């Protein structure tokens, strides 16, 4: 289980998160939803320890230990250097080397896990292809393969549906739902309210602070949507679902 307890984060004078409390549990597929600049990516990065909170804290259940070792993170596609000369196989294998450490050479079991991850994301036929030659949807599935290869208990994804077609979106959402059903904690940042309502167990509406968290039926109310997406409400707390 992961909890954020009254978390606040600032970048200089810019407040990114303010008094944000949320809870993510194993076996649930959660979506984090809000407008641009609402603190969605900051929330994931603070959970991972990539960003330091100015106040509040992240609480992680003891069984997860160090979250940086027990989690897999998929950043936004546009933040990555796709011109780097590596193949699909190389990128997926990074999920194993990150877990093993650089001094241990991947073995047969690691190669089997990588192949299985490529098959699950339906890119095994592209394993020898350079990543710069891939489409946006193919690149996203390669990032998911790298995530699966890590065999992590917590999966954190930032905008995995951006730039993919409807068929790929369906495959990604089904895959993530399956990971949650297998007992993992799955948290995805997205702008797609419809996809989140269809596939996710829990929704977290955020506008610098947490507006609401609960099931799609609990959270998708006119008042919550207004509070989340209206600039006049930016940073104002609304009652939780």
C-alpha positions in Angstrom: 0.0 0.0 0.0 1.1 3.6 -0.8 -0.3 6.7 0.9 0.5 10.3 0.4 -0.1 12.2 3.6 -0.8 16.0 3.2 1.9 16.2 0.5 3.0 19.6 -0.8 5.7 20.2 -3.5 7.0 23.4 -4.9 9.4 24.2 -7.7 10.9 27.5 -6.5 7.9 29.8 -6.1 5.6 27.5 -8.2 3.3 25.3 -6.1 2.9 22.0 -7.9 1.1 20.1 -5.1 -0.7 21.3 -2.0 -1.9 19.2 0.9 -2.5 16.2 -1.3 -3.6 13.0 0.5 -4.3 9.8 -1.5 -4.1 6.0 -1.1 -3.2 3.3 -3.6 -3.6 -0.4 -2.7 -2.6 -3.7 -4.3 -5.0 -5.3 -6.7 -6.4 -1.9 -7.8 -6.0 -0.1 -11.1 -6.0 3.6 -10.3 -6.1 6.6 -12.7 -4.8 10.1 -11.7 -6.8 12.7 -13.7 -6.5 16.5 -13.9 -5.7 19.4 -16.3 -2.2 20.3 -17.4 -0.2 21.7 -14.5 -2.4 20.1 -11.9 0.5 18.1 -10.3 -0.2 14.6 -11.7 3.4 13.9 -12.9 4.7 15.5 -9.7 2.6 13.1 -7.6 4.2 10.1 -9.3 7.7 11.5 -9.1 7.3 12.3 -5.4 6.0 8.8 -4.6 9.1 7.5 -6.3 11.5 9.8 -4.5 12.5 11.6 -7.7 11.1 14.9 -6.3 11.3 16.0 -2.7 8.2 17.1 -0.9 8.3 20.5 0.9 5.9 19.1 3.5 3.9 15.9 4.2 5.2 12.5 3.5 4.8 9.3 1.4 4.0 6.2 3.5 4.8 2.8 2.0 3.9 -0.5 3.5 6.8 -2.5 4.9 6.4 -5.4 2.4 7.3 -3.1 -0.4 10.6 -2.0 1.2 12.5 0.5 -1.0 9.9 1.7 -3.5 12.6 2.5 -6.1 13.5 -1.2 -6.1 9.9 -2.6 -5.9 8.4 -0.3 -8.5 8.5 0.2 -12.3 8.0 3.7 -13.8 7.0 4.5 -17.3 7.6 8.2 -18.0 6.0 10.3 -20.7 7.2 9.3 -24.2 8.3 12.9 -25.1 10.7 13.0 -22.2 12.8 10.2 -23.6 15.6 10.3 -26.2 14.4 8.0 -29.0 17.4 8.8 -31.2 19.6 6.7 -28.9 20.9 3.7 -31.0 19.3 0.8 -29.2 16.9 -2.0 -30.3 13.5 -3.0 -28.9 15.2 -5.9 -27.1 17.8 -3.6 -25.5 15.1 -1.3 -24.1 13.1 -4.2 -22.7 16.3 -5.7 -21.2 16.8 -2.4 -19.3 13.9 -3.6 -17.1 16.1 -6.5 -15.9 19.4 -4.7 -15.7 17.8 -2.0 -13.5 16.7 -4.8 -11.2 20.0 -6.8 -11.3 22.4 -3.9 -11.1 25.0 -3.2 -13.7 27.6 -5.7 -12.4 25.5 -8.8 -13.0 25.1 -10.0 -16.5 21.6 -11.1 -17.5 21.1 -14.8 -17.6 18.8 -17.3 -19.3 16.0 -16.5 -16.9 16.3 -12.8 -17.5 16.2 -13.4 -21.3 13.1 -15.5 -20.9 11.4 -12.8 -18.8 12.2 -10.2 -21.5 10.9 -12.4 -24.3 7.7 -13.0 -22.3 7.3 -9.3 -21.7 7.7 -8.5 -25.4 5.1 -11.2 -26.2 2.6 -9.8 -23.7 2.9 -6.4 -25.3 2.9 -7.9 -28.8 6.2 -6.4 -30.0 8.3 -9.7 -30.0 8.4 -9.5 -33.8 10.2 -6.1 -33.5 12.8 -7.1 -31.0 15.8 -6.5 -33.4 14.4 -3.2 -34.7 16.0 0.2 -33.7 13.6 2.1 -31.4 13.9 5.2 -33.6 12.2 3.4 -36.4 9.0 2.7 -34.4 5.7 4.4 -34.4 4.4 6.1 -31.3 2.1 3.2 -30.4 4.9 0.7 -30.8 7.3 2.7 -28.7 4.6 2.9 -25.9 4.3 -0.9 -26.0 8.1 -1.3 -25.8 8.1 0.9 -22.6 5.4 -1.4 -21.2 7.6 -4.4 -22.0 10.5 -2.8 -20.1 8.1 -2.2 -17.2 6.8 -5.8 -17.2 10.4 -7.2 -17.4 11.2 -5.5 -14.1 8.6 -7.8 -12.4 7.7 -5.0 -10.0 4.9 -4.9 -7.4 4.1 -1.3 -8.1 3.6 0.1 -11.6 3.5 3.8 -12.1 2.7 5.2 -15.6 2.7 8.8 -16.8 0.3 9.3 -19.8 0.7 5.8 -21.4 -2.3 6.5 -23.8 -0.8 9.6 -25.4 -0.2 9.2 -29.2 -1.6 5.7 -29.5 -4.5 4.5 -31.6 -7.8 3.1 -30.3 -6.7 -0.6 -30.8 -3.4 0.0 -28.9 -5.2 1.9 -26.2 -7.5 -1.1 -25.6 -4.5 -3.5 -25.4 -2.7 -1.2 -23.0 -5.7 -0.8 -20.7 -6.4 -4.5 -20.7 -2.8 -5.3 -19.9 -2.7 -2.9 -17.0 -6.0 -4.2 -15.7 -4.6 -7.7 -15.8 -1.5 -6.6 -13.8 -3.8 -5.2 -11.1 -5.9 -8.4 -11.0 -2.6 -10.2 -10.4 -2.3 -8.2 -7.1 0.0 -5.4 -8.2 -0.6 -1.7 -7.4 -1.1 0.1 -10.8 -1.3 3.9 -11.0 -1.7 5.7 -14.3 -1.8 9.4 -15.1 -4.2 10.1 -18.0 -6.3 12.8 -19.6 -8.7 10.2 -21.0 -11.7 10.3 -18.6 -13.7 7.9 -20.7 -11.0 5.2 -20.7 -10.3 5.7 -17.0 -14.0 5.3 -16.2 -14.3 2.1 -18.3 -11.1 0.3 -17.1 -10.1 1.6 -13.7 -11.2 0.6 -10.2 -10.3 3.9 -8.6 -10.0 7.5 -9.9 -8.1 10.3 -8.3 -9.1 13.8 -9.4 -6.4 16.3 -8.8 -6.0 20.0 -9.3 -2.8 20.7 -7.3 -4.7 19.2 -4.4 -6.8 16.0 -4.3 -10.4 16.9 -5.3 -11.8 13.4 -5.0 -10.8 9.8 -4.8 -13.1 6.8 -5.2 -14.8 4.6 -7.8 -15.8 6.2 -11.2 -19.4 6.2 -10.0 -18.5 8.1 -6.8 -16.0 10.5 -8.3 -17.6 11.6 -11.6 -20.0 14.2 -10.3 -20.6 17.6 -12.0 -19.2 19.4 -8.9 -16.0 17.3 -8.8 -15.4 17.7 -12.6 -16.0 21.5 -12.3 -13.6 21.7 -9.3 -11.0 19.6 -11.2 -11.0 21.3 -14.6 -12.0 24.9 -13.9 -9.1 27.3 -13.6 -11.1 29.3 -11.1 -10.9 26.3 -8.8 -7.2 25.7 -9.2 -5.7 24.4 -5.9 -9.0 24.5 -4.0 -10.0 21.4 -2.1 -13.3 19.9 -2.7 -15.0 17.1 -0.6 -13.7 13.7 -1.3 -15.9 11.0 -2.7 
